[in-house]
Amino acid sequence: MRYIGSKANLIKNIETCISQNIKTKQKSFCDIFSGTGVVARYFKPQYEIISNDALFFSYIIQKSLVENNFSPTFSKLKSTVSNPFDYLENATLSEANKFVEENYSPSGKAGRMYFTSENARRIDFIRTTIEQWKTEKKLTEAEYYYLLASLIEAVPSVSNITGTYGAYLKNWDKRAYKKIELPQFDVQNNNRNNKAYNEDVFDLEKHVAGDILYIDPPYNSRQYAPNYHVLETIARYDNPVLSGVTGMRPYTDQKSVFCSKHEVNDAFEQLIRNADFSHIVLSYSSAGLMKADFIEKTLKDNGIASTYSLQKIPYRKYKSKIYDESGVCEYLFYIQKKAQNNIYVLPEENTLAVASPAVSYDLNTRNQKYIKSPLNYIGGKYKLLPQLMPLLPKNINSFVDLFCGGGNVGVNADCKKLIFNDMNTILMEMFRTFSSMKLEDLLNQIDETIKKWNLSMTNEDAFIAFREHYNKTRNPIDLYVLSCFSFNYQFRFNNNHNYNNPFGRNRSHYSDTMKVNLIRFVQKVQSASADFVSHDFTVFPIDNLTENDFVYCDPPYLITTGSYNDGNRGFKNWTEESDKSLYSLLDKLNEKKIRFALSNVFTHKGERNDILIEWAKKYSVHHLQKDYSNSSYNTERSGSDEVLVTNYVLESGK
């Protein structure tokens, strides 16, 4: 398969880099941006392999050729189909879903020319038949992914493209006239427990660790998802709504920050900092968005500087026989990572024993200086806490988190009393349940629910059934469990307050990290005797507050597009009048000498909140560096000016 940035011709250099720098035997190798998996497959005989890619068609290939150790026998299928490859290639076409034919061939209304009509019909037949065999339980999981991988590898051989699916040719290439043929792969058995993932790299590194981490990120602004959208659609076969001349599927959730010049440096630093691996090997182009000196500094800051090495390989040396005088080269970086030391052992009273047999969770981690909400709530401020919390006063009486959402700010406040307020009554009911239950009972109930409903990263039917169950019963703990297996772990409701977030296939689950986040959060709100209320902010009882109290506001942002402020989720929408009412409330707090802080944005993607900018002139304004991805405006962080407005000035750290 022709693939952007393929390292097929660089593998020997990668192997040499490893052998020259790592003198002891290592057990595991992680290919975290796996693509077509050529690197992972090459090193499979030597190591236990962890492979990962955000694109589902790549995941299919890894499941079949990296995670899997055995060639398929198709024993269940052979009672009806003796040779599945011959059948799929030559059987008379039956009535089936015609999505590929109707959308990617001249037979469709759009007349797109990715495939001839004959090959498009065959692709639809193959994809539909494989899914049918799976439904009929005639395929094992490994056999299912093997057949899908065969189809994915076959499609480019008959595609009318120059290399990617960003566009199709206006005239037919001769390869497009070939009849599609399904390749059969030799599966290597390395007798190890290999694992393939389809996750965001930042989510993945929260729960994987190992010896060698190989990083081959995108190096320019070309996003992979739109360039391979046809393969992704065939892999998922989810009948997406297509757009544009080329029939592009939606890919917002698959955009990579490594393709953004404004985000790539921060993303790389986070990736390296949190990588729990002993050795890091990075391949990158000298023409990439990150500069070599920045990469070197980041690696040395997080690794043992004396082990750092850099090899420069002329670009054309491995791309073709023609030498390129431009000086562009491929970098191979290596460094030994500093010991992660993620877990610090706590005194016995700070270690929680739960379940049977007892399991101890060491809750104080270096990478979690702050308590993280157990919820992935749109607009959450967890990643901004290192900038926000030093700007908030300490040793206060009551801390009011007026628009608390997931509660990331309030739960980390230095105060005697916590008051969480949010118009989402469903959310507040869940938090109240968390704070009222014995922690051991809460954790046991979650485990029992997951087991009872057979919830997992792959069981979509169980998820849908459980979602229907929750919408009928409205059990707060069930809602939390439901979110754990939902797309991106998020909370989304329709106008009837029915939970409608889709399944988080192959990505979302109740991980150990989520469990620790929940434990720490519950311990804090229970020790602080937190209150969870649902007042409209305009009627919040501020008369009960004194000069020793504090109000933090993180409202919906007027000039952004968060789903919680559009009025389409069964809760009150946010308008210009809402902004003005909030500013009036804050002015009243100021008159009462009650301190407050307001999170908001002055500008976003060319828009200005002039009312906010003018109002804030009478207070202190702190401009924050944006460093979180789950904001309500994360499509273009570089175009936003995130601010914290306060009616006080911190002096001497007070």
N, C-alpha and C positions, 0 to 999 in steps of 0.2 A: 504494500500500500504506500502510495506517495503521501508523505506527511510532512507538514511544516516543521522544520527543526529536527528531523529524524537524526538520531545518533548512530545509525547502523554502521557508518564508516568511521566512527570515533571510538567504537567499543574497545579496540585494542589499546588505544591511548588511555582510556579509563582504567582498564585492567593494569596497565603499567603504572599508572598513578597510584593505584591501591598497593601494588606489590612493592613499590619503592618507598612508600611512606608508612605502611602498616606491616610491622615485622612479626606480630603475633597472630595466631589463628583466630579469626572471627567467625561467629555463628550465623549472624543475620545480616541481610542487605535490604534496605528499603528504597524503592524507586517511587518517590512521592508525586512526581509529575510523569506518569508512565506512558501516556500517549498510546502508541501501538504496541508497547511492551517489549521492544527489541532489546533494551538493556536488561530488564528484569529476566527475560527468557535466557539471555546469554549467561547470566550469573546464577541461574537456578541450579545447575549441577554443583556449585560450590557453596551455596548458602541457603538458609531458610529465607524465603522471599516474602516481603511485604510490598505490594504494589497498589497504587492509588491513582485515580484520575477523576476529575469533576464531570467528564463526559461519560454518559452511560454506555455508548458503543465501545469505548475503550475498556470500561469495566467488564463488559461481556467477554472481550478478548482475554483479559487477565483471569477472569473466572475459569475460562476454558483451558488456557495454556500455562498459567502461572500457579493458581491455587490448586487446580486439578492435577493429580499425579497419574491418572490411568486413562488409557484409550477406551472409548465407549464400546459396549457390547450390544446395546439396544435389545437386550433379551426380552423385555416386555413387548416391544414393538414388533419383533420378528414373527409373532403369531399371525400378524396381518400384513406387514411390510417387510420383506426379506432384506432389501437394501434401501435404506432411507434416502441415500444420496441419489441413486438412480431414480427412485420414485419422485423425489422433489424436482429433479431436473426434467423428467420426461412424462410424468403422468398427465393425462388429459385434464385441462384446467376446469375446475369446478367453480360454481358461483361463490365468490368470497369477497371480503372487503377489497375495494378497488382504490384505496387511498393513493397509492403510488401511481397507478395508471392515470387517475383523474387529476392528479396535481403535479406530476413530474414527467409526463409524456405528452406528445402531440394529441392524444386522445381526449385530454381534459380541456375544459373551457379556456384555461390560460395558455394552452399550447406550449408549455415549457418543454425543453428538449434535453432533459438530463438523461433520459433513457428512450429507446425505441418503445413503441406500444407493446411489442411482443415481450421484451425483457421486463417492462414494468408490470405486465400482467403476471409474468412468472414470479417476480419478486413478491407481489401481493400474495400469490398462491403459496409460495414457500413460507413466507412469514406467518400467514394465517394457519397453515397446516401445522407448523411447529407449535404454535400457541394451542391449537386444538389438541395435539398429542399430549401437551403438558396438562391441559385441563382434564383429559381422559386418563391421566396418570399412567401413560404409556412410556414416559421418559423419566429418568432420574434427573435430579437437579444438574448434575455434571453433564449429562447427555443433552439436556435442554440448552445449556450455555454453549456446548460444543457445536450444536447445529446453528445456533444464532451467530457464533463467531465465524463459522464457515460462510454464512450468508454475508456478514459484514465484510469479510475479506474478499468475497467474490464480486460484490457490487462495484468497486472502483474499476475492475477490469472491463466493465461494459458501460462505464459512465462517460457521457459526452462532455468532458471537462478538460481543462489544462492541467489540473492538479488538485484544486480544491473545489468546493461546491458553492463558492461565493458567486459564481456565474456559470452558465452553460454556454457551449459553443453555438453559434448561429447556423453553422453547417455541421453535418454529421462527420465525426471522426470515425475512421475505419474500425476502431476497437468497439464502438457502440453497436456495430452490426453483429458482433460475435454473440453467440448464444451463451447465456450465463452458465457457468460451471462452478460447482461447489467444491472447494479444495478440502482434502482430508489431511489433518495434521498429525505429526508424530508428537505424542505427549511425553515429556520427560518426567521420569519418576525420581525425585531426589530424596525420597523417604523422609521428608520433613513436612512440618505443618505450615505450609505456605498460606498466605491470606491476601485476598484482593478486596479493595475498598473503592467506594464511589462517594467520596466525601470532599468537602472543602479542606484544604491542607491545614488550616488553623484548627478546625474541629478534630481532624485526624490526630494531630500531634498531642492532643490532650489525653489520648488513651493508647498510643502506641509508643514503644521504645525499642531500642536495639543497638546494634554495633555500628554498622555503616549506613549513613544516610546519603543517598545520591540525589542531588537537586538539579533538575533541568527545567527551570521555569520559562515561560514565554519571555522573550527579550525585546520585543517591540510592541507597537500599539495594535497589532492585528489580533483580534479576539479569535480563539479557536472555535467557539460554539457556532458563530455564523459561517465560518469557513467549512464546517463539516455538518451543517444542519440537516442535510438529507440523510446522512448515515445515522445521525441521532434520532431522526424521526422513524427510520426503518427499525432501529434498535428498540425504541420505546413503543412504536406502533400505537400511539395514543391519540391519533386523529386530531392533531392540534389545529388551531385556527392559523392559517398561513397569511402572509402579507407580502406585498411588493412583487416586482417582476420575477424575482428568483424564488418566490414561495418560501420566505423565511419563517421559521417557527419562532415563537417567543423565546428569548434567551437571557432576559434580564438577570435571572437568578444564577446564571452560569458565567457571568462576566468575571474576569480575573483582574484583581487589583495590580497584578504584575504587568498588565498591559497599559497601565496609566502612569504617565511620567510624574504625576502629582502624588501618587500613592505608593509607587513601587518601593521606594527607599524604606518607608515606615513598615511596609508589609514584609520586606526582606529581613529587617532588624527583628521583627516579631517572630518570624519563622525560625531564624537562627537562635534567638534567645531562648525560645521555648522547646527547641529540639532536644529530646532526651535520647541522644545517640552519642556514642564514643568518638566517632569519626565522621567528618563531613567532606564530601566530594561534590564540587559544583562545576557544571559546565555552563558557559555563558559567552555570548558574542561580544567582541570588542566594539561592535556597532550598536550594542544594546542600550536600554534606557538607563541602567545603572553604570556608573563609572568604576573602573578597576580599583582606584584608590579608596572609594567608598566601600566596595566589597571587602577589600583587604582589612580596612579598619574594623568593619563589623565582625568579620571572622576573628580577628585578633582580640577584640573586646570580649568575645564570648568563648574564645578558645585559648590554647596554650601557644603563645606567640612564637615560641622557638620552633614549633612544628609546622608553621605556615609554609606553603610552597605554591608557586604559580608556574604553570607551563603554558606557553603560547604556541598554538598550532596554526600555521597559515591556513586560512579558510579554504582556499582552493586545493590544498593538499589532500583534504579528505572529501571534497565535493566533486572534484573532477581532475583530470590530468592537466588542465590549463591553469598555470599559476597566475594569481591575481596580484598585480603590482600595487593595488590600492592600500595594502597594509592591513586590511581587515583579517582578523584571526579569531580562532576559538580559544577561549581561556579554559584551563582546567585548574581549579583551586582545590587545595586540600588544607585541612587543619584538624588537629585533635581537639575535641570539645572539652571544655572544663567540666568537671563532675557536676551533674545537675543538682544533686542535693535538694530535690524538690520537697522532701518530707523531713521536717524537724520533729524529733520525738518530744512529746509534751509531758509535763507532769501527769501523773495518773488521773488526777481529778479532771483534766481537760481532754481525756481520751474517752470516747463514748463506746461502750460495748453494747451491741445489739444483736438480735437474731439468735438462732440456735442451730448449730453451735455458735458461740459468741464470735463476733467479728469486730475488731478494733479499727476505728478510723482516726488516723492522726490528722487533726483538722487545721493545724497551723502551718501553712505552706509558704515557701518563699515567694512563689508566684501568685499568691493570694493574700497580699497584705490587707486587702479589703474583703469584706464579706460580699459574696455575689448572690444576687437574687436567684431563687430556684426557677424563675421564669425567664423566657426569652421574650421580653416585652418591647414592642416597637418604641423607639425613642429612648431606650434604656441608657443610663449614663455610666455604666460600670467602667468602661475604658477611659472615661474622663475623670474618674475619681482622683487619680494622682494630681490632677490640676485643680479640681473643684474643692476637695476637702480641706486643703491648707488655707483656702480663702473663706472658710466658714468658721464662725466663732466656736470656742470650746467652753466646756463647763457651764452649759446653759441648763435651764430648768426643763421646759417643754419644747421639743423640736416638732414643728408641724410640717409634714411633707404634703403640701396642699394638693398636688397633682401626682400622687405617688407612683402610679403605674406599677412596675415591678418592685419598687421600693429600694432600689440600689443606693440612693443617697441617704434616705432616712435611716436605714438599718446600720449605716456606718457612722451615724452622728454621735458626738460626745455629749450626752445629755442624761438627765434623770428620767425623763418621760418621753415616749415616742407616740406621736399621733399621725397615723396614715389616713389620708383622705383621697378618695377617687370617685368619680361619678359612675364608674363601672361597678355596680352593686354585686355582680357575679364574682368579680375579682376579690372584692372586700370580704365576701362570704367565705371564699377559699382561705384567705389569710386568717380570718377569725377562727376557722376550723383548725388550721395549722397551730395557732397559738393556744388553743384550748385542749388539744389532745396530748396525751403522754407521747413522747417522741418515739419510744419503742413500739407503741401501738400504731402510730402513724406509719412507720416504716414497714411493719408487718402487714398492715392492710394494703399498702402499695404492692408489696411482693405477692401477696395472695391474689390480688386483682389481676396482675400481669399473668400469673400462672393460670388462673381460672379462665381467662379469655384467650389464652395462648397468644399473647401479643408479642411481636418481634419486629425486626427491621424489614422482614420480607413478607409477613402475613397480612396482606392488605385486606382480605376478606374479614379477618378477625377485627381489624381496626374499624372498618366500616360498620360492622355489627355493634361494636362497643360504642362507637360514636352515636348510633341510633339509640342505644340503651341510655347513654348519658342524657341525650336530649329529651328523653321521656322522664328520667328519674331525677336529674339535676343534683347528683351527689357531688359535693365539692372535691372530695378526694379523687373521684373518678375523673373529674375535669383535669386535675393535675396529671394523672396517669395518661389521659388522652393526649394532652399536650406533649408528653414525652415521646410519643410515636407519631407526631404530626409533622408536617413539612416545616422545616426550620424551627421546630419547637414553639411555634407562635400561637397566640390566642386570636381567633377571628370568629365573629358572630354575624349573623344576618339580622334583619330588622325585627325578627321574632325572638331574638336572643338565643337562637339555636347555633351551637358550635358548628362551623362549616369549613374549618381548615382541612386541607387534603392530607392524605397519607404521606409520611416522610420516607418513602421507599429507599431501603438500603442506606439510610443516613441517620434517622432519628431512633433513639432508644433510651431507656432508663439506665444510663451509664453510672459507673462508680463516681465519676466527677459530679454528675447531677445529684447523686445521693449525698455527697459531701457538702455541696452547695446548699441543699435542703436542710441538712443537719445544722450547719452553722447559722443559717438564717433563722430557723426555728428556735435554736438556743438563745439567739440574741433577742428576738421579739418576746420570748417568754420571760427572760430575765429582766427585760425593760418594762414588763407589764404593758405592752403596746396596745393602743386602741386603734380599731379599723372602722372608719365611718365613711358615709357616702353623702356628704353635703354638696350641693351646688356651691361653687366657690363664693358666689355673691351673697350667700346666706350663712357662710361659715361663722360660728360664734366668736369673733375676734374680741368681743368685750371681756371674755374670760382670760385673755392673755395679758401678761405684764411685761415690764422692761427686761425681765430675766428670761423671756421666752424668745423663740426664733421661728420665722416662717420661710420655708424654701419653696419656690414655685418653678415648676418645669411644665408649663402649659403646652397644649398643641401650638405649633408655630404657624402664624397666619399665612406666611408666604411660602410654606412648604406643603407637601401633599401626603402627610401621614394618614393612614387609613382610619385612625381613630378620630380624626377631626373632619370627616367628610359628610357626616350625618347619615351614613348608609349602614351603620352597624347597630342600630337600635338605641343609640345614645345621642345626646345633644351634640350638634355640630358646633364648630368654632368659627366665629365671624369677626369682622372689624369691631363690631360693638362689644364682643366678648373681650377683645384686647383692651378697649377703653375702660370697660368695667373693672378689669383686673388692675389696670394702672391706678384707677380711683381707689380701689381697695388698698393697694400698696401705699398710696399717699396717706390714707387714714392710719395705716400702721406706723408710718413715719411720724405722723403727728402725735401718736401715742408713745413714741420713742421705743417702738418695738422693732428690732432689727429684722431685715428680710434680705433675701437674695433671689434674683430672677434669672433663670437660664432662657436664652432665646437667640435668634439670629438677626443681625442688622441687615445683611444682604444674602441673597441666595439666587444663583443662576441668573444674574442680571437684574433681579428684583430687589427693591429696598423697602423696608418697613419704616417709612418716614415718621409715622406716628410714634413708634417705639424710639427711634433715634432722637427725636425732639424731646420726648418725655424723659429719656435717660440722662439728658444734659445736667439735670439737677442732682444726679447721684454719681457714684463711682462706677466706672465701666472697666471690666477686665476682659481683654480679648484672649480667647483660648485657642490653643493649637488643636485642630480637629484630629482625633485619633481613635474613632470607633466606627464600626461598620453597620450597626443595626439601627442607625438613626432614621428619622422619618424623611431624610433627604439624602440618603446615602448614594444616590445615583451620581452625584456631582459634588462631593465634599469640597473640592478645591474652590468652588464658586460660592462658598458660604462663609460668613464671618460670625462664628459662634462667640457669644459674649455671656458674661455673668455681671448683672447689674446689682449693686449693693448700696444700702443707705448707711454704710459705716466704713471705716478704714481700720484695718487691722494694724495694731501697733505692738511691737515687741512680742509678736507671736500670739497675742491675746485675741 
